[in-house]
Amino acid sequence: MAKYINRNDYITAKFGNVNAYIFTACVKEILPIYYVAVRGRDNEEGAVQRVLNKRRISSIADFVLDGNMFFNPFILNWVDENYPLEFNDNGIKVPLIRDGAQVIDGQHRLEGLRVAYEVNKNIGEKEIIIIMTERLTTKDAAQIFLNINSEQKPVPKSLVYDLFGEVKDKDYHIVRATDIANMLHDDKNSPYYQCIKLPGAKQGSLKVDLSTVVNVLKGYTISDGLFKQYNLGDLESQYKVIFNFCSVIKEYYEDDGEWLKNVNPFMTNAGFYSMIQFLCEDILPKCVEKKSFEKKVIKALLPLNEIGLLYREDIKNIQGKEQRAEVYKYLKSALLREIPNQNEYKF
């Protein structure tokens, strides 16, 4: 005779066409009853999972053994035909049957819990949130899986650092710089949308290397860097400053239809590096004085249309650091256009 998980405080919900039952259970109750059906390997309804990643499981186990637990639910699909879920006035009864439920979401977390439980049996007493479905088709299981893994994207790692400042590690500034680079590349409104050369990308023009973006930004995203000094410590603020400044540069070149052309020096590593350096060293303090990083404020500080646009042709006969210096000098000349003559100063 089967034993059961008995819960009289469960919630019934309906997500689209799928009925679900939500309750809490101890880790030690759930570990025996779940299994993973891998798509492309297991020939059964509901097989939508990927092959397990051992490194990820180990990381999750360490997370749990450090005293943490999960607030997000585990989604299971009950499949055992001989022992169905039971419902009565006392609540829901889930049979404690080995391999009775497929994992729809949470396979790595469950495996991490299993590893942690083997080290510390007290983990078995911890409660987790279960969303239990019953006899899902592969189509329904796939829709749930895709909803979670495509629509509900994880937040950038450095945004987690913003929320929990005490967990910052020694490579925080590199993580933050990489997150900004990815946002510039992935944001459809970004001036550099699909223009950052990520690892594995095809070779071609009109690309700025990820390493260049990270190298120039990491010096400004360190804990005592310029962004922090100007009280711009969070990811959203830093990205918005960079986004607005790059957008201003783009607008000048786009007016001539040259932004995405290979004549544009800011679509090169040297040009991008100097642009960010100029933003942080020269534009940041000016905008801080004005308490505004709006594009109209930046554009007023940097009237490139008045001094003429710089093109790759203008710096073609110099290399590396010299190119950076020339681009920086060009931007600086626009910023300094209104400096008074010596005879205008009062002493």
C-alpha positions in Angstrom: 0.0 0.0 0.0 1.4 3.4 -1.1 2.3 6.1 1.3 1.2 9.7 0.5 2.2 13.3 0.8 -0.9 14.7 2.4 -1.7 18.5 2.1 -5.0 20.1 3.1 -3.8 23.6 2.3 -3.2 23.3 -1.5 -4.4 25.7 -4.1 -6.1 24.8 -7.4 -5.2 27.0 -10.4 -5.7 26.9 -14.1 -3.0 28.2 -16.5 -4.4 28.3 -20.0 -5.8 24.8 -20.5 -3.6 23.2 -17.8 -5.0 22.4 -14.3 -2.4 22.8 -11.6 -2.2 22.1 -7.8 0.1 24.3 -5.7 1.4 23.2 -2.3 4.5 23.0 -0.2 6.4 19.7 0.5 9.6 18.7 2.3 12.6 18.1 0.1 12.9 14.5 1.4 9.3 13.8 0.2 9.9 15.1 -3.3 13.3 13.6 -4.0 12.1 10.0 -4.4 9.1 10.7 -6.7 10.6 12.8 -9.5 12.5 11.9 -12.6 13.8 13.8 -15.7 12.5 13.0 -19.2 15.0 14.3 -21.7 13.8 15.5 -25.1 15.3 13.6 -28.0 16.2 10.7 -25.8 13.1 9.6 -23.9 10.2 8.5 -26.0 7.3 9.6 -23.8 4.8 12.4 -23.4 6.1 15.4 -21.6 9.8 14.9 -22.4 11.1 18.4 -22.7 14.1 18.6 -20.5 17.8 19.2 -21.4 20.7 16.9 -20.4 21.8 17.7 -16.9 24.8 20.0 -16.4 27.0 18.6 -13.6 28.8 21.9 -12.9 25.5 23.7 -12.4 24.3 21.0 -10.1 27.4 21.3 -8.0 27.0 25.1 -7.8 23.4 24.7 -6.7 24.4 22.2 -4.0 26.9 24.6 -2.6 24.3 27.4 -2.7 21.9 25.2 -0.6 24.6 24.0 1.8 25.5 27.7 2.5 22.0 28.0 4.0 20.0 29.2 1.1 16.7 27.8 -0.2 14.5 28.5 -3.2 11.5 30.8 -3.3 10.6 30.0 -6.9 8.4 26.8 -7.4 9.3 23.5 -8.9 6.9 22.3 -11.7 6.2 18.6 -11.8 3.9 16.5 -14.0 2.3 13.5 -12.4 2.3 10.5 -14.8 1.9 7.3 -12.8 -1.2 5.5 -14.0 -1.5 3.0 -11.2 -1.4 5.5 -8.4 -3.1 8.8 -9.5 -3.3 11.9 -7.5 -6.2 11.8 -5.0 -8.5 14.6 -3.8 -10.9 14.6 -0.9 -12.2 16.8 1.8 -8.9 16.5 3.5 -7.0 18.0 0.6 -4.6 16.5 -2.0 -2.8 13.2 -1.7 0.4 12.6 -3.7 1.6 9.0 -3.8 5.1 8.5 -2.7 5.9 6.4 -5.8 9.4 6.4 -7.3 9.5 8.1 -10.7 5.8 9.2 -10.4 6.4 12.7 -11.6 8.3 14.2 -14.5 10.2 17.5 -13.9 8.9 20.3 -16.1 11.0 23.0 -14.4 13.6 22.8 -11.7 15.6 19.7 -12.7 19.0 21.2 -11.8 17.7 22.7 -8.5 16.3 19.3 -7.6 19.5 17.5 -8.4 21.4 20.1 -6.4 19.1 19.5 -3.5 19.7 15.8 -3.8 23.5 16.3 -3.6 23.1 18.7 -0.7 20.8 16.3 1.1 23.4 13.5 0.9 25.8 15.8 2.7 23.4 17.3 5.2 20.2 15.3 6.0 18.7 18.4 7.6 18.2 19.7 4.1 15.4 17.1 3.7 13.3 19.0 6.3 13.3 22.2 4.2 10.1 23.0 2.4 9.8 23.9 -1.3 6.9 25.1 -3.4 5.4 22.5 -5.8 3.2 23.2 -8.8 1.8 19.8 -9.7 0.2 19.1 -13.1 -1.2 15.8 -14.3 -0.7 13.9 -17.5 0.5 16.7 -19.7 1.0 16.2 -23.3 4.4 17.0 -24.7 2.9 20.1 -26.4 1.6 21.4 -23.1 4.8 20.6 -21.3 6.8 22.3 -24.0 4.7 25.4 -23.8 5.3 25.7 -20.0 9.0 25.0 -20.5 9.3 27.6 -23.3 7.4 30.2 -21.3 9.8 29.9 -18.4 13.0 29.6 -20.4 12.4 32.1 -23.2 9.9 34.7 -21.9 11.1 34.9 -18.3 14.8 35.7 -18.8 17.2 35.8 -15.9 18.4 39.2 -14.7 22.0 40.3 -15.4 24.4 39.0 -12.7 25.5 42.5 -11.8 21.9 43.6 -11.2 21.9 40.9 -8.5 25.0 42.6 -7.1 23.1 45.9 -7.0 20.3 44.3 -5.0 22.6 42.4 -2.6 25.7 44.6 -2.4 27.3 42.4 0.2 27.8 39.5 -2.3 30.1 41.5 -4.7 33.1 39.5 -5.6 36.6 40.5 -6.8 35.5 40.3 -10.5 32.4 42.5 -10.0 33.7 45.3 -12.3 34.3 42.8 -15.1 30.9 41.2 -14.7 29.3 44.7 -14.8 31.2 45.7 -17.9 30.2 42.5 -19.6 26.6 43.0 -18.7 26.6 46.5 -20.2 28.3 45.1 -23.4 25.6 42.4 -23.7 22.8 45.0 -23.1 24.3 47.2 -25.9 24.3 44.2 -28.2 20.9 42.8 -27.3 18.8 46.0 -26.8 16.9 46.6 -30.1 17.0 50.4 -29.4 20.8 50.4 -28.7 23.1 52.2 -31.1 25.2 49.1 -31.0 22.4 46.5 -31.5 24.0 43.4 -32.9 27.3 45.2 -33.3 29.3 43.8 -30.4 31.5 40.9 -31.5 30.6 38.2 -29.0 32.6 34.9 -28.6 31.9 32.7 -31.6 30.6 35.5 -33.8 31.5 35.5 -37.5 34.3 37.8 -38.6 33.3 40.9 -40.4 33.3 44.7 -40.4 31.1 47.0 -38.3 31.9 45.1 -35.1 33.4 46.1 -31.8 35.1 43.3 -29.9 33.6 42.3 -26.6 37.0 42.5 -25.1 37.4 46.1 -26.1 34.0 47.0 -24.5 35.0 45.2 -21.2 38.5 46.6 -21.1 37.5 50.2 -21.5 34.5 50.0 -19.1 36.0 47.9 -16.3 38.2 50.7 -15.1 35.1 52.9 -14.5 32.9 50.2 -13.0 35.2 49.2 -10.1 33.9 49.9 -6.6 35.6 53.3 -6.4 35.4 54.1 -10.1 34.0 57.3 -11.7 30.5 55.9 -12.0 30.4 55.2 -8.2 32.0 58.5 -7.4 29.2 60.3 -9.2 26.5 58.2 -7.4 25.8 56.1 -10.6 26.5 52.8 -9.0 23.6 50.7 -10.3 23.4 48.8 -13.6 20.4 50.7 -15.0 21.9 54.2 -14.4 25.2 53.2 -15.9 23.6 51.7 -19.0 21.4 54.7 -19.5 24.3 57.1 -19.4 26.2 55.1 -21.9 23.1 54.4 -24.1 22.3 58.2 -24.3 25.8 59.2 -25.1 26.3 56.6 -27.8 22.8 57.6 -29.2 24.0 61.2 -29.6 27.1 60.1 -31.5 24.9 57.8 -33.6 22.4 60.6 -34.4 25.2 62.8 -36.0 26.4 60.0 -38.2 22.9 58.7 -39.0 22.0 62.2 -40.3 24.5 61.5 -43.1 23.5 57.8 -43.4 27.0 56.8 -42.1 26.4 55.1 -38.8 26.5 51.5 -40.0 29.0 52.2 -42.7 32.6 51.1 -42.6 33.6 54.8 -42.8 32.4 55.3 -39.2 35.3 55.3 -36.8 33.0 54.6 -33.8 32.3 51.2 -35.3 36.0 50.2 -34.6 37.7 49.1 -31.5 39.8 52.3 -31.3 36.8 54.6 -31.8 34.6 52.8 -29.3 37.4 52.8 -26.7 38.0 56.5 -27.0 34.3 57.3 -27.1 33.8 55.6 -23.7 37.0 57.1 -22.3 35.8 60.6 -23.3 32.3 60.0 -21.9 33.7 59.0 -18.5 36.5 61.5 -18.2 35.0 64.6 -19.8 31.2 64.3 -20.3 30.3 62.7 -16.9 31.5 65.6 -14.8 29.8 68.1 -17.1 26.4 66.3 -16.9 26.8 65.9 -13.1 27.1 69.7 -12.9 23.9 70.0 -14.8 22.3 67.1 -13.0 21.1 65.7 -16.3 22.2 62.9 -18.6 19.5 63.6 -21.1 20.4 63.4 -24.8 19.6 67.0 -25.4 22.1 68.0 -22.7 24.8 65.8 -24.1 24.2 67.0 -27.6 24.5 70.6 -26.5 27.9 69.8 -25.0 29.0 68.0 -28.1 28.0 69.7 -31.3 29.9 67.5 -33.8 27.9 69.0 -36.7 29.7 72.3 -36.0 33.2 70.9 -36.3 32.5 68.3 -39.0 32.4 64.5 -38.6 35.5 62.3 -38.2 35.9 59.4 -40.6 38.1 56.4 -40.7 39.9 58.0 -43.7 41.1 60.7 -41.3 42.9 58.2 -39.1 43.8 55.4 -41.6 47.6 56.0 -41.5 48.0 55.5 -37.8 47.6 52.5 -35.6 46.4 51.4 -32.1 46.9 53.9 -29.3 47.5 56.7 -31.8 44.1 56.1 -33.4 42.5 56.2 -29.9 44.4 59.5 -29.2 43.1 61.1 -32.4 39.5 60.1 -31.8 39.7 61.4 -28.3 41.3 64.7 -29.5 38.5 65.0 -32.0 35.8 64.7 -29.4 37.6 66.9 -27.0 37.8 69.7 -29.7 34.0 69.7 -29.9 33.7 70.0 -26.1 36.3 72.8 -25.9 34.9 75.0 -28.7 33.5 77.6 -26.3 36.5 78.0 -24.1 37.2 81.8 -23.7 40.3 83.4 -25.1 43.0 84.4 -22.6 42.1 88.1 -22.9 38.5 87.3 -21.8 39.5 85.9 -18.4 39.3 88.0 -15.3 42.1 87.7 -12.7 
